[in-house]
Amino acid sequence: MGIDVRIGRVLGAWRLESVLGSGGTSTVYAATHLKDGTRAAVKLLDRELSQRPNVLRVLLAEARLVAAIDHPGTVKVLDDGVAEDGCAYLVFELLVGRSLEDLRQAHGGRVPLDEMMPIGDAVMDALRAVHDAGVVHRDLKPHNIYVLEGGGVKLLDFGLAKLRGYTADAAQDVFGTPSFMPPEQALGLTKKVDAQSDVWSLGATLFLALSGQPVHVAKGIDAMLLTAKSARPRSLADAAPELGSKIVAVIDRALSYHKAERWPDMRAMRAAWQEAHPHWLDTLPPPKFDADPSFVDASALAEIAPPRPGSLFDPRELVSDSLQGVPAHPGAIPARSIRTPSMTRDARRRLVMHVAIAIAAVVFLVLTVVSALSVS
């Protein structure tokens, strides 16, 4: 990989010094202010995307969304502008630490509960402020939670966020990360995506951080989306049975398929999280996996653990609920068992008659053959 030609160049009042990371739409640089020496992170959008008005609005919307939230758990926007070659950029405060996903990997796949408790608490407090400001993140996952050195967290990447009905990315269908999508978001029901959708995504994030496994196991994005739309999330106790029942209950409720059964908001979830802290559990045992669950073939998994009756939901329940404009389901839907249609009385009579005729025909044929043989 060659040296980035932008290193050493100046964007507005900022000198680019090194590459911090890059993705499909942008590159993030460490930078220093030319006058006061302030250190910052510059997010530079690709040139091609910067020339597309809709995409450029996404970047600017991200700045407005984050700047509107006064909380230490959100990243502050320091500046913005357009480079000489037409690439738009945002300047954020420079963070020192690592993402929750990097922290999880450093622990071998799962974060010890005592270490995860304050992280989860800080994330819930930040999301409380985000939701109070009328913002829904819509892409919560371990990569977008930054754990600071010395404590505290920052929520990253509000590019998919929604502010008071305004969709920052002009989303029309499905946007987000399938492994952390609540069912209403996976179904593309954008009008039903709200703060309780973030509750689900945080539950999925905590599930992965504590167990080392995703909520749903499926092979490929399409299969994961289908599962997110209709499958009942498994309990955290299935993936990490050694965790305390109170911790399991907090996360299981957050992952309820129907929003009416989830935590109503981050305040309620945070209060339950704090009460569930098992001080006696120092660390979790090291992870034990035969294979990375994300690469397990769903068909092979079904052979090992066939779906339980009632493990699937009908996505039309949420769709029809959205179309009719009625409140989300007030209660749980009873588990359904799969039954074969029962026969009517007339159908059973016809079946018996056909079987009797067939038996009589066979007996007649046998007697005819025996009689012929005796004559010969």
Phi, psi and omega per residue, in radians:
M1 nan 2.238 -3.092
G2 -1.372 2.972 3.121
I3 -1.311 2.374 3.136
D4 -1.141 2.216 -3.061
V5 -1.218 -0.241 -3.124
R6 -1.444 -0.294 -3.129
I7 -1.008 2.249 -3.130
G8 1.629 -0.243 3.137
R9 -1.407 2.878 -3.096
V10 -1.963 2.274 3.026
L11 -2.021 1.897 -3.086
G12 1.075 -2.027 -3.140
A13 -1.789 0.268 -3.014
W14 -2.132 2.327 3.066
R15 -1.744 2.178 -3.135
L16 -1.362 2.294 -3.033
E17 -2.001 -0.671 -3.111
S18 -2.797 2.828 3.127
V19 -1.572 2.208 3.094
L20 -1.624 -0.504 -3.131
G21 3.088 2.901 3.126
S22 -2.631 2.684 3.129
G23 -2.435 -2.844 -3.082
G24 -1.272 -0.339 -3.069
T25 -2.116 -0.236 -3.048
S26 -2.756 2.928 3.046
T27 -2.239 2.435 -3.125
V28 -1.932 2.252 -3.112
Y29 -2.039 2.594 2.903
A30 -1.414 2.403 -3.072
A31 -2.502 2.845 3.120
T32 -2.266 2.382 3.099
H33 -1.212 2.354 -3.036
L34 -1.157 -0.522 -3.056
K35 -1.660 -0.918 -3.028
D36 -1.789 -0.038 3.081
G37 1.347 0.190 3.120
T38 -1.068 2.337 3.095
R39 -1.577 2.489 -3.084
A40 -2.694 3.028 3.059
A41 -2.035 2.233 -3.122
V42 -1.876 2.098 3.103
K43 -1.702 1.938 -3.055
L44 -1.865 2.087 -3.135
L45 -1.341 2.546 3.105
D46 -1.008 2.618 -3.066
R47 -1.089 -0.775 -3.111
E48 -1.061 -0.738 -3.140
L49 -1.254 -0.552 3.133
S50 -1.131 -0.391 -3.140
Q51 -1.545 0.007 3.104
R52 -1.798 1.969 -3.045
P53 -0.931 -0.698 -3.106
N54 -1.117 -0.742 -3.131
V55 -1.207 -0.665 3.125
L56 -1.111 -0.632 3.082
R57 -1.096 -0.570 3.100
V58 -1.063 -0.829 -3.106
L59 -1.094 -0.785 -3.133
L60 -1.202 -0.625 3.092
A61 -1.106 -0.662 3.105
E62 -1.028 -0.744 3.139
A63 -1.116 -0.740 -3.128
R64 -1.160 -0.719 -3.125
L65 -1.076 -0.842 -3.084
V66 -1.210 -0.705 -3.103
A67 -1.144 -0.419 -3.102
A68 -1.368 -0.153 -3.051
I69 -1.861 2.049 -3.135
D70 -1.698 1.512 3.137
H71 -2.703 2.464 -3.138
P72 -1.134 -0.235 -3.140
G73 -1.496 -0.012 3.074
T74 -1.921 2.620 -3.104
V75 -1.412 2.314 -3.105
K76 -1.469 2.414 3.091
V77 -1.645 2.163 -3.079
L78 -1.708 -0.508 -3.032
D79 -2.919 2.924 3.023
D80 -2.707 2.916 -3.124
G81 3.012 -2.966 3.133
V82 -2.291 2.242 3.141
A83 -1.249 2.939 -3.112
E84 -1.044 -0.538 -3.123
D85 -1.546 0.154 3.064
G86 1.634 0.024 3.137
C87 -1.428 2.190 3.103
A88 -1.366 2.649 3.138
Y89 -2.561 2.737 3.017
L90 -2.178 2.554 3.123
V91 -2.003 2.110 -3.131
F92 -1.972 2.839 2.999
E93 -1.095 2.503 -3.120
L94 -1.446 2.234 -3.094
L95 -1.801 2.549 3.096
V96 -2.071 2.021 -3.113
G97 2.765 -2.530 3.115
R98 -2.751 2.810 -3.121
S99 -1.235 2.788 3.088
L100 -1.067 -0.591 3.116
E101 -1.145 -0.730 3.091
D102 -1.122 -0.676 3.110
L103 -1.120 -0.742 3.124
R104 -1.068 -0.791 3.139
Q105 -1.117 -0.639 3.120
A106 -1.133 -0.452 3.107
H107 -1.577 0.126 3.111
G108 1.501 0.239 3.066
G109 2.187 -0.426 -3.128
R110 -2.547 2.466 -3.073
V111 -1.568 2.329 3.086
P112 -0.963 2.486 -3.039
L113 -1.040 -0.761 -3.131
D114 -1.076 -0.554 3.097
E115 -1.366 -0.536 -3.087
M116 -1.377 -0.464 -3.085
M117 -1.009 -0.925 3.140
P118 -1.176 -0.529 3.101
I119 -1.143 -0.849 3.118
G120 -1.056 -0.711 3.135
D121 -1.083 -0.757 -3.134
A122 -1.165 -0.665 3.113
V123 -1.120 -0.758 -3.136
M124 -1.124 -0.648 3.119
D125 -1.166 -0.726 3.110
A126 -1.131 -0.722 3.131
L127 -1.177 -0.556 3.060
R128 -1.021 -0.806 3.132
A129 -1.159 -0.687 3.116
V130 -1.059 -0.808 -3.120
H131 -1.221 -0.611 3.087
D132 -1.091 -0.493 3.115
A133 -1.446 0.029 3.123
G134 1.464 0.294 -3.087
V135 -1.881 2.421 3.017
V136 -2.017 2.211 -3.050
H137 -1.187 -0.894 3.078
R138 1.275 0.004 3.081
D139 -2.544 0.759 3.101
L140 -1.216 2.303 3.099
K141 -2.922 2.916 -3.097
P142 -1.006 -0.553 3.137
H143 -1.190 -0.437 -3.077
N144 -1.755 0.244 3.013
I145 -2.039 2.037 -3.063
Y146 -1.834 2.109 -3.118
V147 -1.636 2.050 -3.062
L148 -1.420 2.587 3.005
E149 -1.153 2.329 -3.114
G150 1.549 0.004 3.080
G151 1.891 2.759 -3.138
G152 1.637 2.853 3.126
V153 -2.377 2.844 3.010
K154 -2.293 2.383 3.054
L155 -1.541 2.250 -3.088
L156 -1.916 2.837 2.936
D157 1.014 1.375 3.034
F158 -1.623 0.354 -3.089
G159 -1.079 -0.396 3.116
L160 -1.797 0.143 -3.023
A161 -1.254 2.837 -3.121
K162 -2.236 2.240 -3.087
L163 -2.005 1.928 3.054
R164 0.817 0.856 3.087
G165 1.575 -0.212 3.112
Y166 -1.588 2.161 -3.126
T167 -1.605 2.050 -3.028
A168 -1.073 -0.587 -3.098
D169 -1.787 0.266 -3.107
A170 0.892 0.705 -3.076
A171 -1.129 2.362 3.091
Q172 -1.939 -0.471 -3.076
D173 -2.234 -2.000 -3.043
V174 -1.897 2.159 3.045
F175 -2.318 2.566 -3.130
G176 2.302 -2.905 3.142
T177 -1.989 2.045 -2.994
P178 -0.888 -0.709 -3.086
S179 -1.111 -0.346 -3.070
F180 -2.130 0.340 -3.120
M181 -1.579 2.252 2.967
P182 -1.217 2.783 -3.054
P183 -1.031 -0.655 -3.108
E184 -1.138 -0.563 3.109
Q185 -1.330 -0.682 3.104
A186 -1.112 -0.536 3.118
L187 -1.406 -0.087 3.136
G188 1.366 0.324 3.135
L189 -1.485 1.295 -2.991
T190 -1.057 -0.531 -3.130
K191 -1.262 -0.280 3.129
K192 -1.706 -0.042 3.124
V193 -1.440 2.042 -3.088
D194 -2.547 -2.809 -3.087
A195 -1.037 -0.601 3.120
Q196 -1.217 -0.351 3.023
S197 -1.215 -0.667 3.037
D198 -1.133 -0.583 3.069
V199 -1.016 -0.793 3.135
W200 -1.097 -0.825 -3.099
S201 -1.102 -0.659 3.085
L202 -1.171 -0.670 3.070
G203 -1.033 -0.740 3.116
A204 -1.159 -0.616 3.112
T205 -1.167 -0.787 3.121
L206 -1.169 -0.637 3.093
F207 -1.000 -0.860 -3.135
L208 -1.160 -0.763 -3.093
A209 -1.090 -0.668 -3.069
L210 -1.526 -0.498 -3.089
S211 -1.863 -0.364 -3.066
G212 1.402 0.098 -3.123
Q213 -2.230 2.593 3.066
P214 -1.304 2.813 3.118
V215 -1.069 -0.894 3.127
H216 -1.856 2.476 3.091
V217 -1.936 2.062 3.137
A218 -2.693 2.727 -3.095
K219 -1.804 1.970 3.110
G220 1.641 2.752 -3.076
I221 -1.142 -0.743 -3.116
D222 -1.068 -0.776 3.135
A223 -1.152 -0.653 3.132
M224 -1.160 -0.709 3.109
L225 -1.099 -0.756 3.125
L226 -1.078 -0.728 3.125
T227 -1.145 -0.740 3.138
A228 -1.094 -0.536 -3.117
K229 -1.275 -0.626 -2.901
S230 -2.293 -0.192 -3.030
A231 -1.574 2.452 3.044
R232 -1.271 2.140 3.138
P233 -1.039 2.433 3.090
R234 -1.323 2.804 3.128
S235 -1.298 2.576 3.047
L236 -1.043 -0.492 3.130
A237 -1.103 -0.462 3.103
D238 -1.219 -0.597 -3.090
A239 -1.620 -0.499 -3.129
A240 -2.460 1.313 -3.047
P241 -1.120 -0.314 -3.100
E242 -1.401 -0.159 3.116
L243 -1.256 2.663 3.131
G244 -1.160 2.648 -3.072
S245 -1.119 -0.537 -3.127
K246 -1.226 -0.707 3.080
I247 -1.109 -0.782 3.123
V248 -1.017 -0.756 -3.097
A249 -1.113 -0.677 3.137
V250 -1.080 -0.833 -3.069
I251 -1.311 -0.677 3.114
D252 -1.060 -0.707 3.130
R253 -1.176 -0.665 3.101
A254 -1.059 -0.523 -3.072
L255 -1.638 0.244 3.120
S256 -1.027 2.430 -3.117
Y257 -1.100 -0.786 3.137
H258 -1.586 2.338 -3.069
K259 -1.078 -0.552 -3.130
A260 -1.095 -0.335 -3.109
E261 -1.728 -0.109 3.125
R262 -1.443 3.071 2.989
W263 -1.081 2.364 -3.075
P264 -1.143 -0.508 3.128
D265 -2.838 3.107 -3.094
M266 -1.227 -0.474 3.099
R267 -1.095 -0.809 -3.122
A268 -1.155 -0.720 -3.126
M269 -1.162 -0.685 -3.131
R270 -1.159 -0.718 3.120
A271 -1.064 -0.749 3.127
A272 -1.177 -0.652 3.123
W273 -1.076 -0.772 -3.129
Q274 -1.159 -0.680 3.124
E275 -1.200 -0.462 -3.063
A276 -1.494 0.033 -3.064
H277 -1.121 1.940 3.107
P278 -1.525 1.635 -3.044
H279 -1.085 -0.385 -3.090
W280 -1.331 -0.230 -3.095
L281 -1.668 1.852 -3.077
D282 -1.278 -0.961 -3.129
T283 -2.539 2.858 3.059
L284 -1.581 2.659 3.054
P285 -1.116 2.753 -3.137
P286 -1.073 2.618 -3.111
P287 -1.152 2.571 3.097
K288 -2.285 1.853 -3.129
F289 -2.260 2.445 2.997
D290 -1.397 -0.521 3.134
A291 -2.784 2.781 3.076
D292 -1.161 2.095 -3.079
P293 -1.000 -0.453 -3.097
S294 -1.205 -0.234 -3.140
F295 -1.922 0.181 3.119
V296 -1.392 2.292 3.095
D297 -1.211 2.245 -3.089
A298 -1.044 -0.616 -3.140
S299 -1.168 -0.652 3.103
A300 -1.194 -0.647 3.130
L301 -1.115 -0.677 -3.121
A302 -1.094 -0.545 3.127
E303 -1.202 -0.581 -3.119
I304 -1.377 -0.785 -3.091
A305 -2.384 1.525 -3.122
P306 -1.074 2.570 -3.128
P307 -0.980 2.383 3.094
R308 -1.340 2.637 3.033
P309 -0.966 2.303 -3.137
G310 1.457 0.187 -3.112
S311 -1.442 -0.145 3.141
L312 -2.037 2.602 3.032
F313 -1.919 2.735 3.046
D314 -1.581 1.965 -3.108
P315 -1.007 -0.374 -3.135
R316 -1.113 -0.340 3.091
E317 -1.086 -0.769 3.133
L318 -1.304 -0.645 -3.127
V319 -1.124 -0.864 -3.134
S320 -1.121 -0.624 3.103
D321 -1.072 -0.698 -3.131
S322 -1.219 -0.720 -3.091
L323 -1.202 -0.615 -3.095
Q324 -1.433 -0.247 3.107
G325 1.209 0.488 3.117
V326 -1.716 2.824 3.141
P327 -1.063 2.727 3.118
A328 -1.043 2.767 -3.024
H329 -0.840 2.201 -3.074
P330 -1.260 -0.287 -3.117
G331 -2.693 3.080 -3.106
A332 -1.263 2.567 3.042
I333 -1.556 2.226 -3.117
P334 -0.990 2.531 3.119
A335 -1.058 2.372 -3.117
R336 -1.796 2.424 3.015
S337 -1.819 2.625 -3.110
I338 -1.516 2.138 -3.111
R339 -2.154 2.534 3.033
T340 -1.488 2.498 -3.113
P341 -1.033 2.371 3.134
S342 -1.431 2.622 3.134
M343 -1.357 2.602 3.016
T344 -1.383 2.910 -3.142
R345 -1.096 -0.733 3.137
D346 -1.104 -0.666 -3.140
A347 -1.137 -0.680 3.116
R348 -1.159 -0.671 3.104
R349 -1.081 -0.770 3.137
R350 -1.106 -0.670 3.135
L351 -1.118 -0.772 3.125
V352 -1.084 -0.711 -3.135
M353 -1.103 -0.780 3.141
H354 -1.115 -0.703 3.130
V355 -1.136 -0.728 3.134
A356 -1.109 -0.733 3.110
I357 -1.099 -0.728 -3.130
A358 -1.116 -0.726 3.131
I359 -1.140 -0.740 3.125
A360 -1.076 -0.689 3.140
A361 -1.125 -0.702 -3.140
V362 -1.159 -0.756 3.130
V363 -1.082 -0.774 3.121
F364 -1.050 -0.717 -3.136
L365 -1.145 -0.707 3.141
V366 -1.127 -0.782 3.142
L367 -1.120 -0.650 3.109
T368 -1.098 -0.761 -3.122
V369 -1.159 -0.736 -3.141
V370 -1.099 -0.750 3.141
S371 -1.109 -0.702 -3.132
A372 -1.132 -0.698 -3.114
L373 -1.178 -0.660 -3.119
S374 -1.206 -0.613 3.114
V375 -1.174 -0.698 -3.131
S376 -1.249 nan nan
